[in-house]
Amino acid sequence: MKSLIIEGTPKTPTVKFDAKAGIFEIKGRSIPENSVEFYKPLSDWLESYKDEPLPKTTVDVRLEYFNTSSSKCILELFKKLEAIHKAQNAVEVNWYYEEDDEDMLEAGEDYESIIRVPFNMMEISD
């Protein structure tokens, strides 16, 4: 399976889904004009990946900011990861947030409470 790499812009995050390493990264800002359109290739890719996932998948989420429509799309991605996890594959989410960014920490905790996948809250200090 080929990796999925999307270069970030001021409105969209950088995406690196490395199929061979099982390391997926979403980094930057997520305020696209059309969130569903932006996240559809990610969702489709995860749908294919879940047919033959690696024994361990690590997801690094390093978002500075995301809007409401992005949050729904991110939840959909996490649901696909949850399906991989339920199929007895190790899945782990590392949720990064700036030490003074309570909103981003709470967003990670909200996802953690909804999705049955292990989350690690990773504080970034400058």
C-alpha positions as CSV (number, residue, x, y, z in Angstrom):
1,M,0.0,0.0,0.0
2,K,1.3,3.5,-0.9
3,S,1.7,6.1,1.8
4,L,-0.5,9.2,1.7
5,I,1.4,12.5,1.8
6,I,-0.4,15.9,1.6
7,E,1.6,19.1,1.9
8,G,0.2,21.6,4.4
9,T,-1.1,25.1,3.6
10,P,-2.0,28.0,5.9
11,K,-5.5,26.5,6.0
12,T,-4.8,22.7,5.8
13,P,-2.6,20.4,7.8
14,T,0.4,18.4,6.6
15,V,-0.6,14.8,6.4
16,K,1.9,11.9,6.4
17,F,0.3,8.4,6.5
18,D,3.3,6.0,6.3
19,A,1.8,2.6,5.4
20,K,5.1,0.7,5.8
21,A,6.0,2.2,9.2
22,G,2.4,2.4,10.6
23,I,3.0,6.0,11.6
24,F,0.4,8.6,10.7
25,E,0.8,12.3,11.3
26,I,-1.5,15.2,11.0
27,K,0.2,18.5,11.8
28,G,-0.6,22.2,11.5
29,R,-3.9,24.1,11.1
30,S,-7.1,22.6,9.9
31,I,-9.5,25.3,8.7
32,P,-10.1,24.2,5.1
33,E,-12.9,25.8,2.9
34,N,-14.5,22.4,2.7
35,S,-13.5,20.0,5.5
36,V,-15.3,17.0,4.1
37,E,-13.6,17.4,0.7
38,F,-10.1,17.7,2.4
39,Y,-10.6,14.8,4.8
40,K,-12.2,12.4,2.2
41,P,-8.9,11.1,0.8
42,L,-7.7,10.4,4.4
43,S,-10.8,8.6,5.2
44,D,-10.7,6.5,2.0
45,W,-7.0,5.7,2.6
46,L,-7.8,4.5,6.2
47,E,-10.6,2.4,4.9
48,S,-8.1,0.6,2.6
49,Y,-5.5,0.4,5.4
50,K,-7.9,-1.2,7.8
51,D,-8.2,-4.2,5.5
52,E,-4.5,-5.1,6.1
53,P,-3.2,-2.9,9.0
54,L,0.2,-3.4,10.5
55,P,0.3,-5.0,14.0
56,K,0.9,-1.5,15.5
57,T,-0.3,1.8,14.2
58,T,0.7,5.1,15.8
59,V,-1.1,8.4,15.1
60,D,0.5,11.7,15.9
61,V,-1.9,14.6,16.0
62,R,-0.1,17.9,16.2
63,L,-2.7,20.5,15.4
64,E,-2.4,24.1,16.4
65,Y,-6.0,24.8,15.7
66,F,-9.0,23.2,13.9
67,N,-12.5,24.4,13.2
68,T,-15.8,22.7,14.0
69,S,-16.3,21.1,10.6
70,S,-12.7,19.7,10.8
71,S,-13.5,18.2,14.2
72,K,-16.3,16.1,12.8
73,C,-14.0,14.8,10.1
74,I,-11.2,14.0,12.5
75,L,-13.8,12.1,14.6
76,E,-14.6,10.0,11.5
77,L,-10.9,9.2,11.1
78,F,-10.7,8.2,14.7
79,K,-13.7,5.9,14.2
80,K,-11.8,4.1,11.4
81,L,-8.8,3.7,13.8
82,E,-11.2,2.3,16.4
83,A,-12.3,-0.4,14.0
84,I,-8.7,-1.3,13.4
85,H,-8.2,-1.5,17.2
86,K,-11.3,-3.6,17.7
87,A,-9.9,-6.1,15.2
88,Q,-7.1,-6.8,17.7
89,N,-4.5,-4.5,16.2
90,A,-2.5,-2.1,18.4
91,V,-3.5,1.5,17.8
92,E,-2.2,4.5,19.8
93,V,-3.0,8.2,19.4
94,N,-0.4,10.8,20.6
95,W,-2.4,14.0,21.0
96,Y,0.1,17.0,21.1
97,Y,-0.9,20.3,22.6
98,E,0.9,23.5,23.7
99,E,1.3,23.7,27.5
100,D,-1.0,26.8,27.8
101,D,-3.6,25.5,25.2
102,E,-6.4,24.2,27.4
103,D,-8.8,24.1,24.5
104,M,-6.6,21.7,22.5
105,L,-6.1,19.5,25.6
106,E,-9.8,19.4,26.1
107,A,-10.4,18.5,22.5
108,G,-8.1,15.6,22.8
109,E,-9.8,14.5,26.0
110,D,-13.2,14.7,24.3
111,Y,-12.0,12.4,21.5
112,E,-10.5,10.1,24.1
113,S,-13.8,9.8,25.9
114,I,-15.7,8.9,22.6
115,I,-13.2,6.6,20.9
116,R,-12.0,3.3,22.4
117,V,-8.4,3.7,21.4
118,P,-5.5,4.5,23.8
119,F,-4.7,8.2,23.8
120,N,-1.5,9.8,25.1
121,M,-1.8,13.5,26.0
122,M,1.6,15.0,25.0
123,E,2.3,18.5,26.4
124,I,4.7,20.6,24.2
125,S,6.5,23.3,26.1
126,D,8.5,26.0,24.4
